[in-house]
Amino acid sequence: MSRNGTIILAFPRGFCAGVRRALDAVEQVLAAQKPPVYVFHEIVHNDHVVDSLRRRGVVFVDRLTEVPDGATLVFSAHGVAKEVEKEAAARGLRVIDATCPLVKKIHRNARAEQRKGRDIILIGHKGHPETAGTFGQLDGRAQIAENTADVAELPPLNRPVWFSQTTLCAEEIEPVIRALEQRFPDIADGGGICYATRNRQQAIRALCAACDFIFVIGSQKSSNSRRLLEIATRNGVPAQLINGPREINADVLPPGGCIGITAAASAPEILVEETVQRLAELGWNDCTELKVADENVSFAPPSPQS
């Protein structure tokens, strides 16, 4: 079918500073030593990135018992619990902590509030590595609220303060925050959603106003990817979450008009380029960018811990 339309690329999109830092850390280890290189959990939630690193000798593990004594171990961008840090040190592992500095900031702030005698509530998805890591940084002395039903089940708390997973959506957690404020009038706001998540969500909202269809490039395992898809759906724009251009189904595309493309914070730009190329083959020959914010954040690389 011959089509005539325009591609609109969201900006910002793709890798955030925390993801770049984590991937650079793995690249530095690969350049310095022979594989295998061990990473605790997937370094980021993106199948393309993870599969590429596996082919180069990176081994992703969920238990430290899978890592040989004395080996190099990279902590993923999501962060880990204190117990994992202690076990790695006791095992003599050469640790490179690639936890996103913004996640580390939540760890520090939450521990500081805890030392003041305040009870901590974590708004996040149960079982997500970031939420599990923050929970473990607080020695398990925190409550997790994923939805309003969880809020209703919380026990009485002392001067509570909430922190959220960095990759959530403001609209998603707003009902949870309102429920917490009704349940605990003295609750404090610890924050949590990071700049990159907010920027990418703002960008897809702008796409929704301009596009007939939107592709979100990312993984089903990625929280920030799924949040972007949900925003498009809430705004009434047909959208699809794809790992890459091979998953494009030409039959579901509009006959013309504008197709928007964004990429989650864990998705590489090469997938955007390949998706643009595939859509050009299908008739969307014009391409423009819709910019909603500047991004110039960068983080210093992590240092090995002995």
TIDO-950210 format. One record per residue (C-alpha): residue in one letter; x, y, z; residue number from 0. Coordinates in pm, 1 decimal, m for minus. Example, Ala and Ser with C-alpha at 12.3 -4.5 7.8 and 13.67 -1.06 7.14 Angstrom:
// TIDO-950210
<code: A&X: 1230.0&Y: m450.0&Z: 780.0&pos: 0>
<code: S&X: 1367.0&Y: m106.0&Z: 714.0&pos: 1>
END
This chain:
// TIDO-950210
<code: M&X: 0.0&Y: 0.0&Z: 0.0&pos: 0>
<code: S&X: 129.6&Y: 345.1&Z: m89.9&pos: 1>
<code: R&X: 108.4&Y: 587.5&Z: 199.6&pos: 2>
<code: N&X: 193.9&Y: 949.4&Z: 248.2&pos: 3>
<code: G&X: 275.5&Y: 1067.4&Z: 595.7&pos: 4>
<code: T&X: 517.9&Y: 1221.9&Z: 840.0&pos: 5>
<code: I&X: 719.2&Y: 1073.5&Z: 1124.4&pos: 6>
<code: I&X: 749.0&Y: 1287.1&Z: 1438.3&pos: 7>
<code: L&X: 1029.8&Y: 1194.9&Z: 1677.6&pos: 8>
<code: A&X: 989.6&Y: 1284.0&Z: 2042.4&pos: 9>
<code: F&X: 1271.0&Y: 1463.5&Z: 2218.0&pos: 10>
<code: P&X: 1394.5&Y: 1382.4&Z: 2474.8&pos: 11>
<code: R&X: 1383.3&Y: 1010.2&Z: 2409.6&pos: 12>
<code: G&X: 1601.7&Y: 705.9&Z: 2466.7&pos: 13>
<code: F&X: 1892.7&Y: 660.3&Z: 2703.5&pos: 14>
<code: C&X: 1899.4&Y: 874.8&Z: 3015.5&pos: 15>
<code: A&X: 2218.6&Y: 968.4&Z: 3197.2&pos: 16>
<code: G&X: 2181.1&Y: 686.0&Z: 3450.1&pos: 17>
<code: V&X: 2147.3&Y: 421.5&Z: 3178.9&pos: 18>
<code: R&X: 2444.8&Y: 561.3&Z: 2984.8&pos: 19>
<code: R&X: 2654.0&Y: 552.2&Z: 3301.5&pos: 20>
<code: A&X: 2559.1&Y: 189.7&Z: 3372.7&pos: 21>
<code: L&X: 2629.6&Y: 74.8&Z: 3017.1&pos: 22>
<code: D&X: 2959.4&Y: 264.3&Z: 3008.5&pos: 23>
<code: A&X: 3058.3&Y: 85.8&Z: 3329.4&pos: 24>
<code: V&X: 3002.5&Y: m253.9&Z: 3167.5&pos: 25>
<code: E&X: 3189.7&Y: m143.8&Z: 2853.3&pos: 26>
<code: Q&X: 3487.2&Y: m37.3&Z: 3063.7&pos: 27>
<code: V&X: 3501.4&Y: m376.1&Z: 3233.6&pos: 28>
<code: L&X: 3476.0&Y: m558.0&Z: 2899.6&pos: 29>
<code: A&X: 3763.3&Y: m346.6&Z: 2767.5&pos: 30>
<code: A&X: 3978.6&Y: m414.8&Z: 3073.4&pos: 31>
<code: Q&X: 3936.4&Y: m788.8&Z: 3119.8&pos: 32>
<code: K&X: 3837.9&Y: m1105.1&Z: 2942.7&pos: 33>
<code: P&X: 3479.2&Y: m1230.0&Z: 2977.7&pos: 34>
<code: P&X: 3280.1&Y: m1343.5&Z: 3155.3&pos: 35>
<code: V&X: 3170.4&Y: m1020.4&Z: 3322.4&pos: 36>
<code: Y&X: 2896.7&Y: m1060.2&Z: 3581.6&pos: 37>
<code: V&X: 2607.3&Y: m817.6&Z: 3627.9&pos: 38>
<code: F&X: 2356.5&Y: m840.2&Z: 3912.2&pos: 39>
<code: H&X: 2015.2&Y: m831.5&Z: 3740.8&pos: 40>
<code: E&X: 1980.2&Y: m705.9&Z: 3384.5&pos: 41>
<code: I&X: 2188.6&Y: m388.6&Z: 3357.2&pos: 42>
<code: V&X: 1882.2&Y: m214.6&Z: 3209.9&pos: 43>
<code: H&X: 1544.6&Y: m350.3&Z: 3103.8&pos: 44>
<code: N&X: 1593.5&Y: m368.6&Z: 2728.1&pos: 45>
<code: D&X: 1613.7&Y: m694.2&Z: 2531.1&pos: 46>
<code: H&X: 1829.8&Y: m549.3&Z: 2252.0&pos: 47>
<code: V&X: 2089.6&Y: m417.6&Z: 2497.5&pos: 48>
<code: V&X: 2090.7&Y: m726.9&Z: 2716.6&pos: 49>
<code: D&X: 2112.9&Y: m974.2&Z: 2427.5&pos: 50>
<code: S&X: 2397.2&Y: m777.0&Z: 2270.7&pos: 51>
<code: L&X: 2595.5&Y: m782.5&Z: 2595.8&pos: 52>
<code: R&X: 2530.3&Y: m1154.1&Z: 2646.1&pos: 53>
<code: R&X: 2684.7&Y: m1225.0&Z: 2305.7&pos: 54>
<code: R&X: 2996.3&Y: m1040.7&Z: 2422.6&pos: 55>
<code: G&X: 3035.6&Y: m1246.5&Z: 2739.8&pos: 56>
<code: V&X: 2827.3&Y: m1064.6&Z: 2999.5&pos: 57>
<code: V&X: 2648.5&Y: m1296.6&Z: 3241.8&pos: 58>
<code: F&X: 2339.4&Y: m1159.5&Z: 3416.6&pos: 59>
<code: V&X: 2268.2&Y: m1318.0&Z: 3754.5&pos: 60>
<code: D&X: 1993.4&Y: m1293.4&Z: 4013.9&pos: 61>
<code: R&X: 2189.6&Y: m1457.7&Z: 4297.2&pos: 62>
<code: L&X: 2544.2&Y: m1394.3&Z: 4410.9&pos: 63>
<code: T&X: 2598.7&Y: m1769.8&Z: 4438.9&pos: 64>
<code: E&X: 2617.5&Y: m1764.4&Z: 4057.8&pos: 65>
<code: V&X: 2928.6&Y: m1542.7&Z: 4072.0&pos: 66>
<code: P&X: 3272.8&Y: m1705.3&Z: 4129.6&pos: 67>
<code: D&X: 3481.1&Y: m1581.7&Z: 4422.6&pos: 68>
<code: G&X: 3703.6&Y: m1289.1&Z: 4330.3&pos: 69>
<code: A&X: 3515.7&Y: m1208.9&Z: 4008.4&pos: 70>
<code: T&X: 3410.3&Y: m862.5&Z: 3892.6&pos: 71>
<code: L&X: 3045.1&Y: m783.4&Z: 3955.0&pos: 72>
<code: V&X: 2851.4&Y: m482.7&Z: 3824.3&pos: 73>
<code: F&X: 2537.1&Y: m373.6&Z: 4007.7&pos: 74>
<code: S&X: 2261.2&Y: m274.7&Z: 3766.3&pos: 75>
<code: A&X: 2121.3&Y: 76.7&Z: 3730.6&pos: 76>
<code: H&X: 1821.3&Y: m21.1&Z: 3945.9&pos: 77>
<code: G&X: 2019.4&Y: m52.4&Z: 4269.7&pos: 78>
<code: V&X: 2051.8&Y: m337.4&Z: 4520.0&pos: 79>
<code: A&X: 1973.1&Y: m412.9&Z: 4881.8&pos: 80>
<code: K&X: 2224.9&Y: m374.8&Z: 5165.5&pos: 81>
<code: E&X: 2238.8&Y: m753.1&Z: 5202.5&pos: 82>
<code: V&X: 2364.2&Y: m786.1&Z: 4846.0&pos: 83>
<code: E&X: 2635.0&Y: m525.6&Z: 4906.7&pos: 84>
<code: K&X: 2746.7&Y: m700.0&Z: 5226.3&pos: 85>
<code: E&X: 2751.3&Y: m1045.3&Z: 5069.3&pos: 86>
<code: A&X: 2952.5&Y: m921.8&Z: 4771.9&pos: 87>
<code: A&X: 3208.3&Y: m764.8&Z: 5004.9&pos: 88>
<code: A&X: 3228.6&Y: m1080.2&Z: 5216.5&pos: 89>
<code: R&X: 3286.1&Y: m1286.0&Z: 4902.5&pos: 90>
<code: G&X: 3574.5&Y: m1063.5&Z: 4794.2&pos: 91>
<code: L&X: 3403.5&Y: m963.6&Z: 4472.8&pos: 92>
<code: R&X: 3536.3&Y: m663.9&Z: 4281.0&pos: 93>
<code: V&X: 3219.5&Y: m454.4&Z: 4276.4&pos: 94>
<code: I&X: 3135.9&Y: m174.0&Z: 4036.8&pos: 95>
<code: D&X: 2819.0&Y: m6.3&Z: 4156.7&pos: 96>
<code: A&X: 2636.3&Y: 127.2&Z: 3848.3&pos: 97>
<code: T&X: 2322.8&Y: 218.3&Z: 4044.1&pos: 98>
<code: C&X: 2173.8&Y: 536.3&Z: 3897.8&pos: 99>
<code: P&X: 2285.1&Y: 830.2&Z: 4114.7&pos: 100>
<code: L&X: 1923.7&Y: 948.9&Z: 4133.4&pos: 101>
<code: V&X: 1821.0&Y: 612.9&Z: 4279.1&pos: 102>
<code: K&X: 2113.0&Y: 642.1&Z: 4522.3&pos: 103>
<code: K&X: 1979.0&Y: 982.2&Z: 4623.0&pos: 104>
<code: I&X: 1646.7&Y: 824.0&Z: 4716.0&pos: 105>
<code: H&X: 1833.0&Y: 562.9&Z: 4920.2&pos: 106>
<code: R&X: 2020.1&Y: 835.1&Z: 5111.0&pos: 107>
<code: N&X: 1716.6&Y: 1053.2&Z: 5167.7&pos: 108>
<code: A&X: 1497.4&Y: 765.1&Z: 5278.9&pos: 109>
<code: R&X: 1762.7&Y: 640.3&Z: 5523.1&pos: 110>
<code: A&X: 1800.5&Y: 995.3&Z: 5659.3&pos: 111>
<code: E&X: 1424.9&Y: 1018.6&Z: 5722.2&pos: 112>
<code: Q&X: 1431.1&Y: 676.9&Z: 5880.4&pos: 113>
<code: R&X: 1703.9&Y: 787.8&Z: 6122.0&pos: 114>
<code: K&X: 1474.8&Y: 1074.2&Z: 6227.2&pos: 115>
<code: G&X: 1223.5&Y: 815.7&Z: 6340.5&pos: 116>
<code: R&X: 988.9&Y: 854.1&Z: 6044.6&pos: 117>
<code: D&X: 818.3&Y: 558.8&Z: 5879.5&pos: 118>
<code: I&X: 884.9&Y: 515.6&Z: 5506.4&pos: 119>
<code: I&X: 630.0&Y: 433.4&Z: 5237.6&pos: 120>
<code: L&X: 760.6&Y: 329.8&Z: 4896.9&pos: 121>
<code: I&X: 523.7&Y: 389.1&Z: 4606.2&pos: 122>
<code: G&X: 629.5&Y: 137.7&Z: 4344.9&pos: 123>
<code: H&X: 573.6&Y: m192.3&Z: 4174.0&pos: 124>
<code: K&X: 626.0&Y: m488.0&Z: 4404.8&pos: 125>
<code: G&X: 904.9&Y: m708.2&Z: 4277.7&pos: 126>
<code: H&X: 1059.5&Y: m440.0&Z: 4055.3&pos: 127>
<code: P&X: 1439.0&Y: m437.4&Z: 4109.8&pos: 128>
<code: E&X: 1444.2&Y: m68.1&Z: 4200.4&pos: 129>
<code: T&X: 1169.8&Y: m96.5&Z: 4462.1&pos: 130>
<code: A&X: 1325.1&Y: m415.3&Z: 4598.9&pos: 131>
<code: G&X: 1665.1&Y: m246.9&Z: 4620.1&pos: 132>
<code: T&X: 1531.0&Y: 58.9&Z: 4804.0&pos: 133>
<code: F&X: 1333.2&Y: m164.1&Z: 5039.7&pos: 134>
<code: G&X: 1653.4&Y: m356.5&Z: 5110.9&pos: 135>
<code: Q&X: 1847.1&Y: m34.6&Z: 5169.5&pos: 136>
<code: L&X: 1599.4&Y: 36.9&Z: 5449.3&pos: 137>
<code: D&X: 1657.0&Y: m306.4&Z: 5605.3&pos: 138>
<code: G&X: 1304.3&Y: m403.1&Z: 5509.0&pos: 139>
<code: R&X: 1162.6&Y: m144.9&Z: 5749.4&pos: 140>
<code: A&X: 932.2&Y: 21.4&Z: 5499.9&pos: 141>
<code: Q&X: 585.2&Y: m16.8&Z: 5356.1&pos: 142>
<code: I&X: 521.8&Y: m65.9&Z: 4983.5&pos: 143>
<code: A&X: 208.9&Y: 82.2&Z: 4827.7&pos: 144>
<code: E&X: 146.1&Y: m4.1&Z: 4465.2&pos: 145>
<code: N&X: m214.9&Y: 117.0&Z: 4454.1&pos: 146>
<code: T&X: m493.4&Y: 263.6&Z: 4666.3&pos: 147>
<code: A&X: m595.1&Y: m81.0&Z: 4789.8&pos: 148>
<code: D&X: m247.8&Y: m119.5&Z: 4941.0&pos: 149>
<code: V&X: m286.3&Y: 217.6&Z: 5113.6&pos: 150>
<code: A&X: m604.5&Y: 98.4&Z: 5284.0&pos: 151>
<code: E&X: m413.4&Y: m202.1&Z: 5424.5&pos: 152>
<code: L&X: m124.1&Y: m3.4&Z: 5573.0&pos: 153>
<code: P&X: m79.7&Y: m20.1&Z: 5951.0&pos: 154>
<code: P&X: m69.3&Y: 292.1&Z: 6172.4&pos: 155>
<code: L&X: 252.0&Y: 481.7&Z: 6098.2&pos: 156>
<code: N&X: 466.8&Y: 740.2&Z: 6274.6&pos: 157>
<code: R&X: 514.1&Y: 1068.1&Z: 6083.0&pos: 158>
<code: P&X: 528.1&Y: 886.9&Z: 5748.1&pos: 159>
<code: V&X: 705.7&Y: 1008.3&Z: 5437.2&pos: 160>
<code: W&X: 662.2&Y: 864.2&Z: 5088.4&pos: 161>
<code: F&X: 917.2&Y: 805.8&Z: 4815.1&pos: 162>
<code: S&X: 837.7&Y: 672.6&Z: 4469.8&pos: 163>
<code: Q&X: 1007.0&Y: 451.2&Z: 4214.8&pos: 164>
<code: T&X: 1186.0&Y: 681.2&Z: 3968.2&pos: 165>
<code: T&X: 1020.2&Y: 535.3&Z: 3656.8&pos: 166>
<code: L&X: 654.9&Y: 581.8&Z: 3747.8&pos: 167>
<code: C&X: 403.6&Y: 823.0&Z: 3597.3&pos: 168>
<code: A&X: 268.8&Y: 1123.6&Z: 3786.1&pos: 169>
<code: E&X: m89.3&Y: 1042.8&Z: 3679.9&pos: 170>
<code: E&X: m40.4&Y: 684.3&Z: 3791.6&pos: 171>
<code: I&X: 70.5&Y: 766.2&Z: 4145.5&pos: 172>
<code: E&X: m155.6&Y: 1067.7&Z: 4202.3&pos: 173>
<code: P&X: m448.3&Y: 856.7&Z: 4333.2&pos: 174>
<code: V&X: m207.0&Y: 671.7&Z: 4562.4&pos: 175>
<code: I&X: m69.5&Y: 999.2&Z: 4699.3&pos: 176>
<code: R&X: m421.3&Y: 1134.8&Z: 4755.8&pos: 177>
<code: A&X: m515.8&Y: 816.5&Z: 4941.2&pos: 178>
<code: L&X: m201.1&Y: 843.1&Z: 5154.2&pos: 179>
<code: E&X: m276.2&Y: 1206.6&Z: 5239.5&pos: 180>
<code: Q&X: m629.1&Y: 1115.8&Z: 5344.2&pos: 181>
<code: R&X: m506.4&Y: 824.7&Z: 5553.3&pos: 182>
<code: F&X: m207.3&Y: 1009.7&Z: 5701.7&pos: 183>
<code: P&X: m267.7&Y: 1388.4&Z: 5710.6&pos: 184>
<code: D&X: 86.0&Y: 1450.4&Z: 5837.4&pos: 185>
<code: I&X: 258.1&Y: 1255.7&Z: 5556.9&pos: 186>
<code: A&X: 559.7&Y: 1420.2&Z: 5388.3&pos: 187>
<code: D&X: 653.5&Y: 1413.6&Z: 5020.2&pos: 188>
<code: G&X: 994.1&Y: 1257.3&Z: 4956.0&pos: 189>
<code: G&X: 959.8&Y: 1265.3&Z: 4577.6&pos: 190>
<code: G&X: 1116.0&Y: 1016.2&Z: 4343.2&pos: 191>
<code: I&X: 1009.8&Y: 1037.2&Z: 3976.2&pos: 192>
<code: C&X: 1328.4&Y: 1141.3&Z: 3796.7&pos: 193>
<code: Y&X: 1388.9&Y: 1417.7&Z: 3542.7&pos: 194>
<code: A&X: 1433.1&Y: 1171.7&Z: 3253.8&pos: 195>
<code: T&X: 1106.4&Y: 993.4&Z: 3324.5&pos: 196>
<code: R&X: 919.7&Y: 1324.1&Z: 3346.9&pos: 197>
<code: N&X: 1077.9&Y: 1456.6&Z: 3027.2&pos: 198>
<code: R&X: 994.7&Y: 1146.7&Z: 2823.1&pos: 199>
<code: Q&X: 640.3&Y: 1147.3&Z: 2954.4&pos: 200>
<code: Q&X: 603.0&Y: 1516.0&Z: 2868.4&pos: 201>
<code: A&X: 734.7&Y: 1442.2&Z: 2519.0&pos: 202>
<code: I&X: 485.1&Y: 1165.3&Z: 2449.6&pos: 203>
<code: R&X: 200.0&Y: 1387.1&Z: 2568.4&pos: 204>
<code: A&X: 311.1&Y: 1636.6&Z: 2303.8&pos: 205>
<code: L&X: 317.5&Y: 1356.5&Z: 2045.4&pos: 206>
<code: C&X: m37.9&Y: 1263.4&Z: 2139.0&pos: 207>
<code: A&X: m157.8&Y: 1607.1&Z: 2032.2&pos: 208>
<code: A&X: 10.5&Y: 1578.4&Z: 1692.2&pos: 209>
<code: C&X: 0.0&Y: 1212.6&Z: 1587.8&pos: 210>
<code: D&X: m245.0&Y: 954.9&Z: 1455.8&pos: 211>
<code: F&X: m41.0&Y: 659.5&Z: 1583.1&pos: 212>
<code: I&X: 257.6&Y: 624.2&Z: 1818.4&pos: 213>
<code: F&X: 531.9&Y: 366.2&Z: 1852.3&pos: 214>
<code: V&X: 698.4&Y: 335.6&Z: 2192.1&pos: 215>
<code: I&X: 1032.1&Y: 158.7&Z: 2154.2&pos: 216>
<code: G&X: 1117.3&Y: m39.4&Z: 2463.9&pos: 217>
<code: S&X: 1073.0&Y: m365.1&Z: 2651.6&pos: 218>
<code: Q&X: 765.1&Y: m508.5&Z: 2818.2&pos: 219>
<code: K&X: 990.1&Y: m560.0&Z: 3123.6&pos: 220>
<code: S&X: 1065.7&Y: m188.7&Z: 3139.5&pos: 221>
<code: S&X: 851.2&Y: 16.8&Z: 3376.5&pos: 222>
<code: N&X: 923.0&Y: 345.2&Z: 3198.3&pos: 223>
<code: S&X: 835.5&Y: 185.9&Z: 2861.6&pos: 224>
<code: R&X: 495.8&Y: 68.3&Z: 2982.3&pos: 225>
<code: R&X: 421.9&Y: 406.0&Z: 3139.4&pos: 226>
<code: L&X: 476.4&Y: 578.5&Z: 2803.6&pos: 227>
<code: L&X: 237.1&Y: 338.2&Z: 2633.8&pos: 228>
<code: E&X: m23.4&Y: 400.1&Z: 2904.2&pos: 229>
<code: I&X: m1.7&Y: 777.9&Z: 2855.3&pos: 230>
<code: A&X: m71.8&Y: 742.5&Z: 2482.7&pos: 231>
<code: T&X: m364.5&Y: 511.8&Z: 2554.1&pos: 232>
<code: R&X: m510.5&Y: 749.1&Z: 2814.5&pos: 233>
<code: N&X: m491.8&Y: 1028.3&Z: 2557.6&pos: 234>
<code: G&X: m687.5&Y: 824.2&Z: 2304.9&pos: 235>
<code: V&X: m405.1&Y: 772.8&Z: 2054.7&pos: 236>
<code: P&X: m351.5&Y: 421.5&Z: 1910.4&pos: 237>
<code: A&X: m7.1&Y: 307.9&Z: 2019.5&pos: 238>
<code: Q&X: 214.5&Y: 2.0&Z: 2030.6&pos: 239>
<code: L&X: 510.9&Y: m93.4&Z: 2248.1&pos: 240>
<code: I&X: 772.3&Y: m259.7&Z: 2028.6&pos: 241>
<code: N&X: 1121.2&Y: m397.2&Z: 2084.8&pos: 242>
<code: G&X: 1218.3&Y: m280.3&Z: 1738.4&pos: 243>
<code: P&X: 1112.0&Y: m243.0&Z: 1374.8&pos: 244>
<code: R&X: 1061.5&Y: m614.9&Z: 1319.2&pos: 245>
<code: E&X: 747.3&Y: m594.1&Z: 1532.6&pos: 246>
<code: I&X: 582.9&Y: m329.1&Z: 1314.8&pos: 247>
<code: N&X: 259.7&Y: m459.9&Z: 1165.0&pos: 248>
<code: A&X: 181.1&Y: m253.5&Z: 856.0&pos: 249>
<code: D&X: m182.1&Y: m365.7&Z: 865.6&pos: 250>
<code: V&X: m256.4&Y: m170.0&Z: 1183.9&pos: 251>
<code: L&X: m102.0&Y: 157.2&Z: 1067.4&pos: 252>
<code: P&X: m318.0&Y: 450.1&Z: 957.5&pos: 253>
<code: P&X: m346.1&Y: 518.1&Z: 583.0&pos: 254>
<code: G&X: m146.6&Y: 838.7&Z: 624.5&pos: 255>
<code: G&X: m101.4&Y: 1128.9&Z: 861.2&pos: 256>
<code: C&X: 156.4&Y: 1145.1&Z: 1138.7&pos: 257>
<code: I&X: 323.5&Y: 859.1&Z: 1322.1&pos: 258>
<code: G&X: 503.8&Y: 945.2&Z: 1644.1&pos: 259>
<code: I&X: 808.5&Y: 760.7&Z: 1774.3&pos: 260>
<code: T&X: 956.5&Y: 774.7&Z: 2119.7&pos: 261>
<code: A&X: 1201.1&Y: 550.3&Z: 2302.8&pos: 262>
<code: A&X: 1208.1&Y: 461.6&Z: 2669.8&pos: 263>
<code: A&X: 1503.7&Y: 558.5&Z: 2887.2&pos: 264>
<code: S&X: 1653.8&Y: 210.5&Z: 2846.3&pos: 265>
<code: A&X: 1616.7&Y: 189.8&Z: 2464.2&pos: 266>
<code: P&X: 1911.6&Y: 268.6&Z: 2232.2&pos: 267>
<code: E&X: 1889.4&Y: 522.6&Z: 1950.4&pos: 268>
<code: I&X: 1982.0&Y: 260.2&Z: 1689.5&pos: 269>
<code: L&X: 1635.1&Y: 111.3&Z: 1732.8&pos: 270>
<code: V&X: 1479.7&Y: 451.7&Z: 1662.9&pos: 271>
<code: E&X: 1687.0&Y: 485.0&Z: 1346.0&pos: 272>
<code: E&X: 1588.8&Y: 137.2&Z: 1226.3&pos: 273>
<code: T&X: 1221.9&Y: 207.4&Z: 1299.8&pos: 274>
<code: V&X: 1235.6&Y: 531.1&Z: 1098.8&pos: 275>
<code: Q&X: 1393.2&Y: 339.1&Z: 811.7&pos: 276>
<code: R&X: 1121.6&Y: 72.1&Z: 819.1&pos: 277>
<code: L&X: 844.6&Y: 332.5&Z: 822.5&pos: 278>
<code: A&X: 1010.8&Y: 511.0&Z: 529.2&pos: 279>
<code: E&X: 983.4&Y: 184.6&Z: 336.4&pos: 280>
<code: L&X: 611.1&Y: 188.5&Z: 416.5&pos: 281>
<code: G&X: 559.8&Y: 542.0&Z: 289.0&pos: 282>
<code: W&X: 636.1&Y: 775.7&Z: 579.2&pos: 283>
<code: N&X: 916.7&Y: 964.6&Z: 409.1&pos: 284>
<code: D&X: 919.4&Y: 1293.7&Z: 597.0&pos: 285>
<code: C&X: 1071.1&Y: 1303.9&Z: 945.4&pos: 286>
<code: T&X: 1075.8&Y: 1584.7&Z: 1198.6&pos: 287>
<code: E&X: 1146.8&Y: 1620.9&Z: 1570.6&pos: 288>
<code: L&X: 921.1&Y: 1756.9&Z: 1843.2&pos: 289>
<code: K&X: 1130.8&Y: 1895.5&Z: 2128.7&pos: 290>
<code: V&X: 980.6&Y: 1964.5&Z: 2469.2&pos: 291>
<code: A&X: 1289.8&Y: 1992.1&Z: 2690.8&pos: 292>
<code: D&X: 1668.1&Y: 2011.1&Z: 2686.3&pos: 293>
<code: E&X: 1872.5&Y: 1737.7&Z: 2849.3&pos: 294>
<code: N&X: 2237.6&Y: 1786.6&Z: 2936.8&pos: 295>
<code: V&X: 2265.2&Y: 1570.1&Z: 3249.5&pos: 296>
<code: S&X: 2568.8&Y: 1346.1&Z: 3287.3&pos: 297>
<code: F&X: 2712.3&Y: 1143.7&Z: 3573.6&pos: 298>
<code: A&X: 3069.7&Y: 1054.4&Z: 3661.9&pos: 299>
<code: P&X: 3152.7&Y: 686.1&Z: 3605.5&pos: 300>
<code: P&X: 3144.0&Y: 452.3&Z: 3904.6&pos: 301>
<code: S&X: 3470.2&Y: 350.5&Z: 4067.9&pos: 302>
<code: P&X: 3557.4&Y: m11.3&Z: 4149.6&pos: 303>
<code: Q&X: 3509.6&Y: m112.7&Z: 4512.7&pos: 304>
<code: S&X: 3758.1&Y: m354.0&Z: 4664.1&pos: 305>
END
